[in-house]
Amino acid sequence: MKWEIQWTERALKDASRLDRQVKERILDTLDRLAEGSHVDVKKLTGEGEELRLRVGDWRVRFQFHHGSGVIEVLRVNHRREAYRR
């Protein structure tokens, strides 16, 4: 099953600040995740159903919506900022 990727407004704003190479790496990794390939994903503790995808020094916070087959990208941050509220 190929998952559909949807971006929140906040995640789009985060991604718009990235340089082209970093964006391409993140998009490539998200595509591999959507196809079911193994990527570096971990469940975040205390964050409900949120997971994080590691792409170098960048972290993509997202959720799976199993009923609709959607990966919802919530945030894209550098690792030093990714876990702060």
Biopython code that builds the backbone (N, CA, C, O; Angstrom):
import numpy as np
from Bio.PDB.StructureBuilder import StructureBuilder

atoms = [
    (1, "MET", "N", (0.845, -1.188, 0.000)),
    (1, "MET", "CA", (0.000, 0.000, 0.000)),
    (1, "MET", "C", (0.892, 1.254, 0.000)),
    (1, "MET", "O", (1.805, 1.375, 0.817)),
    (2, "LYS", "N", (0.625, 2.144, -0.889)),
    (2, "LYS", "CA", (1.340, 3.420, -0.927)),
    (2, "LYS", "C", (0.519, 4.439, -0.152)),
    (2, "LYS", "O", (-0.664, 4.639, -0.426)),
    (3, "TRP", "N", (1.155, 5.075, 0.809)),
    (3, "TRP", "CA", (0.495, 6.081, 1.630)),
    (3, "TRP", "C", (0.499, 7.418, 0.910)),
    (3, "TRP", "O", (1.418, 7.717, 0.148)),
    (4, "GLU", "N", (-0.526, 8.220, 1.150)),
    (4, "GLU", "CA", (-0.586, 9.596, 0.651)),
    (4, "GLU", "C", (0.046, 10.500, 1.701)),
    (4, "GLU", "O", (-0.177, 10.321, 2.899)),
    (5, "ILE", "N", (0.837, 11.475, 1.250)),
    (5, "ILE", "CA", (1.488, 12.402, 2.175)),
    (5, "ILE", "C", (0.745, 13.735, 2.140)),
    (5, "ILE", "O", (0.565, 14.332, 1.078)),
    (6, "GLN", "N", (0.316, 14.192, 3.320)),
    (6, "GLN", "CA", (-0.331, 15.503, 3.442)),
    (6, "GLN", "C", (0.468, 16.348, 4.426)),
    (6, "GLN", "O", (0.953, 15.849, 5.441)),
    (7, "TRP", "N", (0.597, 17.631, 4.111)),
    (7, "TRP", "CA", (1.380, 18.555, 4.922)),
    (7, "TRP", "C", (0.442, 19.529, 5.628)),
    (7, "TRP", "O", (-0.502, 20.035, 5.024)),
    (8, "THR", "N", (0.706, 19.791, 6.916)),
    (8, "THR", "CA", (-0.017, 20.847, 7.610)),
    (8, "THR", "C", (0.570, 22.193, 7.185)),
    (8, "THR", "O", (1.665, 22.254, 6.627)),
    (9, "GLU", "N", (-0.160, 23.255, 7.450)),
    (9, "GLU", "CA", (0.343, 24.599, 7.131)),
    (9, "GLU", "C", (1.667, 24.869, 7.832)),
    (9, "GLU", "O", (2.588, 25.442, 7.251)),
    (10, "ARG", "N", (1.746, 24.449, 9.085)),
    (10, "ARG", "CA", (2.972, 24.673, 9.861)),
    (10, "ARG", "C", (4.164, 23.931, 9.257)),
    (10, "ARG", "O", (5.267, 24.474, 9.197)),
    (11, "ALA", "N", (3.946, 22.697, 8.813)),
    (11, "ALA", "CA", (5.022, 21.914, 8.206)),
    (11, "ALA", "C", (5.466, 22.532, 6.880)),
    (11, "ALA", "O", (6.657, 22.541, 6.567)),
    (12, "LEU", "N", (4.515, 23.046, 6.103)),
    (12, "LEU", "CA", (4.876, 23.723, 4.846)),
    (12, "LEU", "C", (5.706, 24.968, 5.111)),
    (12, "LEU", "O", (6.652, 25.262, 4.380)),
    (13, "LYS", "N", (5.347, 25.694, 6.155)),
    (13, "LYS", "CA", (6.115, 26.887, 6.526)),
    (13, "LYS", "C", (7.523, 26.499, 6.963)),
    (13, "LYS", "O", (8.498, 27.147, 6.582)),
    (14, "ASP", "N", (7.628, 25.437, 7.766)),
    (14, "ASP", "CA", (8.941, 24.944, 8.184)),
    (14, "ASP", "C", (9.784, 24.561, 6.970)),
    (14, "ASP", "O", (10.953, 24.936, 6.874)),
    (15, "ALA", "N", (9.187, 23.819, 6.052)),
    (15, "ALA", "CA", (9.917, 23.324, 4.877)),
    (15, "ALA", "C", (10.326, 24.456, 3.937)),
    (15, "ALA", "O", (11.344, 24.356, 3.253)),
    (16, "SER", "N", (9.547, 25.519, 3.901)),
    (16, "SER", "CA", (9.875, 26.630, 2.997)),
    (16, "SER", "C", (11.167, 27.333, 3.401)),
    (16, "SER", "O", (11.773, 28.029, 2.586)),
    (17, "ARG", "N", (11.589, 27.159, 4.635)),
    (17, "ARG", "CA", (12.810, 27.793, 5.132)),
    (17, "ARG", "C", (14.066, 26.972, 4.851)),
    (17, "ARG", "O", (15.177, 27.450, 5.081)),
    (18, "LEU", "N", (13.909, 25.768, 4.367)),
    (18, "LEU", "CA", (15.041, 24.878, 4.146)),
    (18, "LEU", "C", (15.687, 25.127, 2.786)),
    (18, "LEU", "O", (15.037, 25.600, 1.854)),
    (19, "ASP", "N", (16.975, 24.801, 2.689)),
    (19, "ASP", "CA", (17.613, 24.918, 1.378)),
    (19, "ASP", "C", (17.191, 23.734, 0.503)),
    (19, "ASP", "O", (16.664, 22.737, 0.997)),
    (20, "ARG", "N", (17.428, 23.859, -0.772)),
    (20, "ARG", "CA", (16.927, 22.903, -1.761)),
    (20, "ARG", "C", (17.411, 21.479, -1.500)),
    (20, "ARG", "O", (16.623, 20.538, -1.599)),
    (21, "GLN", "N", (18.679, 21.305, -1.173)),
    (21, "GLN", "CA", (19.219, 19.960, -0.954)),
    (21, "GLN", "C", (18.569, 19.269, 0.238)),
    (21, "GLN", "O", (18.261, 18.079, 0.172)),
    (22, "VAL", "N", (18.361, 19.996, 1.313)),
    (22, "VAL", "CA", (17.728, 19.415, 2.498)),
    (22, "VAL", "C", (16.284, 19.042, 2.174)),
    (22, "VAL", "O", (15.826, 17.967, 2.561)),
    (23, "LYS", "N", (15.560, 19.913, 1.468)),
    (23, "LYS", "CA", (14.178, 19.605, 1.077)),
    (23, "LYS", "C", (14.120, 18.332, 0.250)),
    (23, "LYS", "O", (13.264, 17.477, 0.475)),
    (24, "GLU", "N", (15.041, 18.205, -0.716)),
    (24, "GLU", "CA", (15.043, 17.024, -1.572)),
    (24, "GLU", "C", (15.298, 15.755, -0.774)),
    (24, "GLU", "O", (14.665, 14.731, -1.027)),
    (25, "ARG", "N", (16.218, 15.806, 0.187)),
    (25, "ARG", "CA", (16.493, 14.635, 1.022)),
    (25, "ARG", "C", (15.266, 14.256, 1.850)),
    (25, "ARG", "O", (14.936, 13.077, 1.981)),
    (26, "ILE", "N", (14.593, 15.268, 2.407)),
    (26, "ILE", "CA", (13.406, 15.004, 3.221)),
    (26, "ILE", "C", (12.289, 14.429, 2.360)),
    (26, "ILE", "O", (11.650, 13.452, 2.753)),
    (27, "LEU", "N", (12.044, 15.017, 1.196)),
    (27, "LEU", "CA", (10.994, 14.512, 0.308)),
    (27, "LEU", "C", (11.290, 13.091, -0.158)),
    (27, "LEU", "O", (10.387, 12.258, -0.230)),
    (28, "ASP", "N", (12.553, 12.813, -0.474)),
    (28, "ASP", "CA", (12.942, 11.466, -0.893)),
    (28, "ASP", "C", (12.696, 10.459, 0.228)),
    (28, "ASP", "O", (12.184, 9.366, -0.012)),
    (29, "THR", "N", (13.062, 10.832, 1.450)),
    (29, "THR", "CA", (12.867, 9.933, 2.588)),
    (29, "THR", "C", (11.383, 9.727, 2.876)),
    (29, "THR", "O", (10.967, 8.611, 3.189)),
    (30, "LEU", "N", (10.577, 10.786, 2.776)),
    (30, "LEU", "CA", (9.131, 10.643, 2.960)),
    (30, "LEU", "C", (8.528, 9.743, 1.880)),
    (30, "LEU", "O", (7.635, 8.947, 2.169)),
    (31, "ASP", "N", (9.002, 9.862, 0.653)),
    (31, "ASP", "CA", (8.517, 8.982, -0.417)),
    (31, "ASP", "C", (8.844, 7.517, -0.121)),
    (31, "ASP", "O", (8.017, 6.633, -0.342)),
    (32, "ARG", "N", (10.054, 7.269, 0.380)),
    (32, "ARG", "CA", (10.420, 5.899, 0.741)),
    (32, "ARG", "C", (9.543, 5.386, 1.879)),
    (32, "ARG", "O", (9.138, 4.224, 1.876)),
    (33, "LEU", "N", (9.247, 6.251, 2.858)),
    (33, "LEU", "CA", (8.344, 5.873, 3.947)),
    (33, "LEU", "C", (6.964, 5.531, 3.398)),
    (33, "LEU", "O", (6.367, 4.533, 3.803)),
    (34, "ALA", "N", (6.456, 6.340, 2.490)),
    (34, "ALA", "CA", (5.127, 6.125, 1.917)),
    (34, "ALA", "C", (5.050, 4.829, 1.112)),
    (34, "ALA", "O", (3.981, 4.230, 0.991)),
    (35, "GLU", "N", (6.174, 4.407, 0.570)),
    (35, "GLU", "CA", (6.206, 3.158, -0.200)),
    (35, "GLU", "C", (6.408, 1.935, 0.685)),
    (35, "GLU", "O", (6.316, 0.803, 0.211)),
    (36, "GLY", "N", (6.683, 2.157, 1.970)),
    (36, "GLY", "CA", (6.839, 1.048, 2.897)),
    (36, "GLY", "C", (8.272, 0.631, 3.125)),
    (36, "GLY", "O", (8.513, -0.391, 3.766)),
    (37, "SER", "N", (9.241, 1.393, 2.618)),
    (37, "SER", "CA", (10.650, 1.069, 2.840)),
    (37, "SER", "C", (11.032, 1.368, 4.280)),
    (37, "SER", "O", (10.367, 2.143, 4.968)),
    (38, "HIS", "N", (12.109, 0.743, 4.721)),
    (38, "HIS", "CA", (12.600, 0.960, 6.077)),
    (38, "HIS", "C", (13.345, 2.286, 6.158)),
    (38, "HIS", "O", (14.310, 2.505, 5.427)),
    (39, "VAL", "N", (12.906, 3.154, 7.029)),
    (39, "VAL", "CA", (13.566, 4.435, 7.304)),
    (39, "VAL", "C", (13.629, 4.601, 8.822)),
    (39, "VAL", "O", (12.993, 3.845, 9.557)),
    (40, "ASP", "N", (14.390, 5.583, 9.289)),
    (40, "ASP", "CA", (14.603, 5.781, 10.731)),
    (40, "ASP", "C", (13.405, 6.492, 11.350)),
    (40, "ASP", "O", (13.345, 7.721, 11.370)),
    (41, "VAL", "N", (12.453, 5.711, 11.854)),
    (41, "VAL", "CA", (11.227, 6.234, 12.467)),
    (41, "VAL", "C", (11.142, 5.727, 13.896)),
    (41, "VAL", "O", (11.402, 4.555, 14.170)),
    (42, "LYS", "N", (10.776, 6.623, 14.803)),
    (42, "LYS", "CA", (10.546, 6.236, 16.194)),
    (42, "LYS", "C", (9.295, 6.929, 16.704)),
    (42, "LYS", "O", (8.966, 8.040, 16.291)),
    (43, "LYS", "N", (8.599, 6.242, 17.621)),
    (43, "LYS", "CA", (7.430, 6.839, 18.264)),
    (43, "LYS", "C", (7.928, 7.799, 19.335)),
    (43, "LYS", "O", (8.853, 7.480, 20.082)),
    (44, "LEU", "N", (7.318, 8.962, 19.406)),
    (44, "LEU", "CA", (7.678, 9.941, 20.425)),
    (44, "LEU", "C", (6.920, 9.626, 21.711)),
    (44, "LEU", "O", (5.717, 9.365, 21.685)),
    (45, "THR", "N", (7.623, 9.652, 22.816)),
    (45, "THR", "CA", (6.983, 9.374, 24.093)),
    (45, "THR", "C", (6.202, 10.597, 24.556)),
    (45, "THR", "O", (6.676, 11.728, 24.441)),
    (46, "GLY", "N", (5.030, 10.366, 25.068)),
    (46, "GLY", "CA", (4.209, 11.440, 25.593)),
    (46, "GLY", "C", (3.599, 12.335, 24.541)),
    (46, "GLY", "O", (3.117, 13.420, 24.868)),
    (47, "GLU", "N", (3.604, 11.923, 23.301)),
    (47, "GLU", "CA", (3.088, 12.771, 22.214)),
    (47, "GLU", "C", (1.894, 12.128, 21.518)),
    (47, "GLU", "O", (1.634, 12.436, 20.354)),
    (48, "GLY", "N", (1.179, 11.269, 22.174)),
    (48, "GLY", "CA", (0.042, 10.614, 21.542)),
    (48, "GLY", "C", (0.513, 9.653, 20.465)),
    (48, "GLY", "O", (1.279, 8.732, 20.747)),
    (49, "GLU", "N", (0.072, 9.855, 19.255)),
    (49, "GLU", "CA", (0.411, 8.968, 18.141)),
    (49, "GLU", "C", (1.491, 9.556, 17.232)),
    (49, "GLU", "O", (1.683, 9.068, 16.119)),
    (50, "GLU", "N", (2.194, 10.587, 17.680)),
    (50, "GLU", "CA", (3.219, 11.213, 16.842)),
    (50, "GLU", "C", (4.456, 10.342, 16.725)),
    (50, "GLU", "O", (4.864, 9.661, 17.666)),
    (51, "LEU", "N", (5.031, 10.391, 15.546)),
    (51, "LEU", "CA", (6.285, 9.713, 15.281)),
    (51, "LEU", "C", (7.262, 10.734, 14.735)),
    (51, "LEU", "O", (6.875, 11.832, 14.335)),
    (52, "ARG", "N", (8.545, 10.358, 14.721)),
    (52, "ARG", "CA", (9.522, 11.231, 14.129)),
    (52, "ARG", "C", (10.342, 10.453, 13.119)),
    (52, "ARG", "O", (10.664, 9.280, 13.311)),
    (53, "LEU", "N", (10.664, 11.135, 12.050)),
    (53, "LEU", "CA", (11.494, 10.597, 10.981)),
    (53, "LEU", "C", (12.797, 11.366, 10.999)),
    (53, "LEU", "O", (12.795, 12.596, 10.948)),
    (54, "ARG", "N", (13.913, 10.651, 11.072)),
    (54, "ARG", "CA", (15.214, 11.318, 11.113)),
    (54, "ARG", "C", (15.798, 11.354, 9.717)),
    (54, "ARG", "O", (15.892, 10.330, 9.040)),
    (55, "VAL", "N", (16.194, 12.564, 9.289)),
    (55, "VAL", "CA", (16.854, 12.766, 7.998)),
    (55, "VAL", "C", (18.080, 13.632, 8.279)),
    (55, "VAL", "O", (17.993, 14.860, 8.260)),
    (56, "GLY", "N", (19.217, 12.994, 8.539)),
    (56, "GLY", "CA", (20.422, 13.727, 8.911)),
    (56, "GLY", "C", (20.192, 14.488, 10.205)),
    (56, "GLY", "O", (19.802, 13.897, 11.212)),
    (57, "ASP", "N", (20.431, 15.799, 10.188)),
    (57, "ASP", "CA", (20.216, 16.641, 11.365)),
    (57, "ASP", "C", (18.783, 17.156, 11.468)),
    (57, "ASP", "O", (18.479, 17.947, 12.361)),
    (58, "TRP", "N", (17.913, 16.729, 10.584)),
    (58, "TRP", "CA", (16.534, 17.215, 10.534)),
    (58, "TRP", "C", (15.578, 16.159, 11.036)),
    (58, "TRP", "O", (15.811, 14.962, 10.868)),
    (59, "ARG", "N", (14.495, 16.609, 11.657)),
    (59, "ARG", "CA", (13.463, 15.722, 12.182)),
    (59, "ARG", "C", (12.120, 16.118, 11.593)),
    (59, "ARG", "O", (11.751, 17.292, 11.575)),
    (60, "VAL", "N", (11.401, 15.117, 11.115)),
    (60, "VAL", "CA", (10.061, 15.317, 10.567)),
    (60, "VAL", "C", (9.099, 14.644, 11.537)),
    (60, "VAL", "O", (9.157, 13.430, 11.737)),
    (61, "ARG", "N", (8.218, 15.433, 12.134)),
    (61, "ARG", "CA", (7.199, 14.887, 13.035)),
    (61, "ARG", "C", (5.946, 14.638, 12.217)),
    (61, "ARG", "O", (5.517, 15.493, 11.442)),
    (62, "PHE", "N", (5.359, 13.452, 12.396)),
    (62, "PHE", "CA", (4.213, 13.077, 11.569)),
    (62, "PHE", "C", (3.324, 12.085, 12.307)),
    (62, "PHE", "O", (3.668, 11.580, 13.375)),
    (63, "GLN", "N", (2.173, 11.824, 11.704)),
    (63, "GLN", "CA", (1.236, 10.822, 12.207)),
    (63, "GLN", "C", (0.754, 9.980, 11.042)),
    (63, "GLN", "O", (0.585, 10.480, 9.930)),
    (64, "PHE", "N", (0.532, 8.692, 11.304)),
    (64, "PHE", "CA", (-0.144, 7.813, 10.350)),
    (64, "PHE", "C", (-1.634, 7.885, 10.619)),
    (64, "PHE", "O", (-2.055, 7.839, 11.775)),
    (65, "HIS", "N", (-2.430, 7.995, 9.584)),
    (65, "HIS", "CA", (-3.890, 7.889, 9.687)),
    (65, "HIS", "C", (-4.266, 6.626, 8.912)),
    (65, "HIS", "O", (-4.490, 6.660, 7.702)),
    (66, "HIS", "N", (-4.329, 5.516, 9.641)),
    (66, "HIS", "CA", (-4.486, 4.203, 9.018)),
    (66, "HIS", "C", (-5.792, 4.052, 8.251)),
    (66, "HIS", "O", (-5.807, 3.422, 7.194)),
    (67, "GLY", "N", (-6.863, 4.600, 8.744)),
    (67, "GLY", "CA", (-8.158, 4.451, 8.084)),
    (67, "GLY", "C", (-8.199, 5.091, 6.700)),
    (67, "GLY", "O", (-8.851, 4.574, 5.793)),
    (68, "SER", "N", (-7.504, 6.213, 6.539)),
    (68, "SER", "CA", (-7.527, 6.922, 5.264)),
    (68, "SER", "C", (-6.250, 6.738, 4.448)),
    (68, "SER", "O", (-6.166, 7.212, 3.315)),
    (69, "GLY", "N", (-5.253, 6.052, 5.016)),
    (69, "GLY", "CA", (-4.012, 5.819, 4.283)),
    (69, "GLY", "C", (-3.188, 7.073, 4.083)),
    (69, "GLY", "O", (-2.560, 7.254, 3.040)),
    (70, "VAL", "N", (-3.192, 7.947, 5.096)),
    (70, "VAL", "CA", (-2.517, 9.245, 4.987)),
    (70, "VAL", "C", (-1.395, 9.344, 6.008)),
    (70, "VAL", "O", (-1.539, 8.929, 7.158)),
    (71, "ILE", "N", (-0.273, 9.904, 5.563)),
    (71, "ILE", "CA", (0.801, 10.320, 6.461)),
    (71, "ILE", "C", (0.679, 11.831, 6.555)),
    (71, "ILE", "O", (0.842, 12.533, 5.557)),
    (72, "GLU", "N", (0.394, 12.335, 7.749)),
    (72, "GLU", "CA", (0.243, 13.776, 7.956)),
    (72, "GLU", "C", (1.533, 14.337, 8.548)),
    (72, "GLU", "O", (1.893, 14.019, 9.682)),
    (73, "VAL", "N", (2.224, 15.171, 7.775)),
    (73, "VAL", "CA", (3.461, 15.791, 8.228)),
    (73, "VAL", "C", (3.083, 17.002, 9.076)),
    (73, "VAL", "O", (2.391, 17.907, 8.608)),
    (74, "LEU", "N", (3.547, 17.009, 10.336)),
    (74, "LEU", "CA", (3.166, 18.049, 11.282)),
    (74, "LEU", "C", (4.211, 19.150, 11.406)),
    (74, "LEU", "O", (3.859, 20.329, 11.449)),
    (75, "ARG", "N", (5.497, 18.785, 11.464)),
    (75, "ARG", "CA", (6.581, 19.760, 11.631)),
    (75, "ARG", "C", (7.834, 19.241, 10.953)),
    (75, "ARG", "O", (8.008, 18.035, 10.777)),
    (76, "VAL", "N", (8.711, 20.172, 10.571)),
    (76, "VAL", "CA", (10.048, 19.854, 10.062)),
    (76, "VAL", "C", (10.996, 20.808, 10.767)),
    (76, "VAL", "O", (10.950, 22.017, 10.541)),
    (77, "ASN", "N", (11.869, 20.259, 11.635)),
    (77, "ASN", "CA", (12.778, 21.098, 12.416)),
    (77, "ASN", "C", (14.175, 20.503, 12.455)),
    (77, "ASN", "O", (14.371, 19.310, 12.222)),
    (78, "HIS", "N", (15.139, 21.361, 12.755)),
    (78, "HIS", "CA", (16.489, 20.890, 13.038)),
    (78, "HIS", "C", (16.441, 20.132, 14.352)),
    (78, "HIS", "O", (15.590, 20.409, 15.198)),
    (79, "ARG", "N", (17.339, 19.187, 14.530)),
    (79, "ARG", "CA", (17.282, 18.328, 15.723)),
    (79, "ARG", "C", (17.388, 19.104, 17.024)),
    (79, "ARG", "O", (16.842, 18.667, 18.037)),
    (80, "ARG", "N", (18.071, 20.239, 17.028)),
    (80, "ARG", "CA", (18.213, 21.000, 18.276)),
    (80, "ARG", "C", (16.892, 21.662, 18.690)),
    (80, "ARG", "O", (16.734, 22.044, 19.850)),
    (81, "GLU", "N", (15.953, 21.799, 17.765)),
    (81, "GLU", "CA", (14.660, 22.438, 18.051)),
    (81, "GLU", "C", (13.480, 21.486, 17.983)),
    (81, "GLU", "O", (12.373, 21.848, 18.381)),
    (82, "ALA", "N", (13.693, 20.296, 17.495)),
    (82, "ALA", "CA", (12.581, 19.398, 17.147)),
    (82, "ALA", "C", (11.741, 18.956, 18.327)),
    (82, "ALA", "O", (10.550, 18.693, 18.163)),
    (83, "TYR", "N", (12.330, 18.865, 19.519)),
    (83, "TYR", "CA", (11.599, 18.286, 20.639)),
    (83, "TYR", "C", (11.173, 19.329, 21.666)),
    (83, "TYR", "O", (10.637, 18.986, 22.719)),
    (84, "ARG", "N", (11.408, 20.581, 21.362)),
    (84, "ARG", "CA", (10.969, 21.655, 22.266)),
    (84, "ARG", "C", (9.525, 22.008, 21.950)),
    (84, "ARG", "O", (9.071, 21.859, 20.816)),
    (85, "ARG", "N", (8.825, 22.466, 22.939)),
    (85, "ARG", "CA", (7.425, 22.885, 22.726)),
    (85, "ARG", "C", (7.338, 24.349, 22.520)),
    (85, "ARG", "O", (6.245, 24.882, 22.327)),
]
sb = StructureBuilder()
sb.init_structure("model")
sb.init_model(0)
sb.init_chain("A")
sb.init_seg("    ")
for serial, (resi, resn, name, xyz) in enumerate(atoms, 1):
    if name == "N":
        sb.init_residue(resn, " ", resi, " ")
    sb.init_atom(name, np.array(xyz, "f"), 0.0, 1.0, " ", f" {name:<3s}", serial, name[0])
structure = sb.get_structure()
